[in-house]
Amino acid sequence: MTREEKYVGKTTIDTFFWRFGDLAHAGMIFVIAGYLGLQVSAAIIVNVGLAVVLLMLGSAIGRHHREAARQSLDNLPPTLHAPLPDVYVPAGQMLVFSVPEHAFVDPDPGDTLNFHAHHPGGSPLPGWVRFDGYNQAFTVRPPAGETGSIRVEVVATDFEGLSVSAEFDIAYGSDPLPRFVTGDEAPGHETATPGSGGDAGTGPVPGGLPA
């Protein structure tokens, strides 16, 4: 099962329960107004009371579930299957690339991973670096005329809150040739070619998905 199929399955289940909750709420309002004859103020009090009860119940279930997940040997944390290559992007140009599909692996059957990217330590990335967590794709356009590098941390988290992370560098400067460099490749190994116009082009990280 692919991660896209897992994501769609989770979204379908969530949507079903949201709609079922809406239907149950409408039924409750119908009973209160049509059969019990309660006034609006009484109906509001009943709604607030039920909402508080549901919030307390959901919070208790969540705490129990997280504790059981920490103690259970059945839920294994995701693992890093392959390191993320460093990236060089010409300043002022754009490059779109994806995290390798099997870089992060969850050993639990049917489990899906949520992805986030930020600086190591949790601070947000600069505005010229955008990350699409659903497609695990980066869009990078460094400021024109500048040279430097930033460190990026990608975190993969499963439904139980267990996570694994990997870091890589995004360098930028005056060199017009974008490239990706893995640990077993010499610096300057080219894996992407410049596009037309002002963009560096799009392409996959070695072993990854096309963006």
WOTAQUI-V504882 format. One record per backbone hydrogen bond with DSSP energy under -0.5 kcal/mol. CO is the residue of the C=O (numbers start at 1). NH is the residue of the N-H. If there is no record, write none. Layout:
[[CO:NH] [CO:NH]]
//
This chain:
[[2:6] [3:7] [4:8] [5:9] [6:10] [7:11] [8:12] [9:13] [10:14] [11:15] [12:16] [13:17] [14:18] [15:19] [16:20] [17:21] [18:22] [19:23] [20:24] [21:25] [22:26] [23:27] [24:28] [25:29] [26:30] [27:31] [28:32] [29:33] [30:34] [31:35] [31:36] [32:37] [32:38] [39:43] [40:44] [41:45] [42:46] [43:47] [44:48] [45:49] [46:50] [47:51] [48:52] [49:53] [50:54] [51:55] [52:56] [53:57] [54:58] [55:59] [56:60] [57:61] [58:62] [59:63] [60:64] [61:65] [62:66] [63:67] [64:68] [65:69] [66:70] [67:71] [68:72] [74:76] [79:81] [79:105] [86:181] [87:171] [88:179] [89:173] [90:93] [93:142] [94:200] [94:201] [95:140] [96:203] [97:138] [98:205] [99:209] [100:103] [103:81] [103:82] [105:79] [105:107] [108:111] [114:157] [116:155] [118:153] [119:122] [123:119] [126:129] [128:130] [128:141] [130:139] [131:133] [132:136] [132:137] [136:99] [137:132] [138:97] [139:130] [140:95] [142:92] [143:146] [148:172] [150:170] [152:168] [153:118] [153:155] [154:166] [155:116] [155:157] [156:164] [157:114] [158:161] [162:158] [164:156] [166:154] [168:152] [169:87] [169:171] [170:150] [171:89] [172:148] [173:91] [176:178] [178:192] [179:88] [181:86] [182:185] [186:189] [196:199] [199:195] [201:96] [205:208]]
//
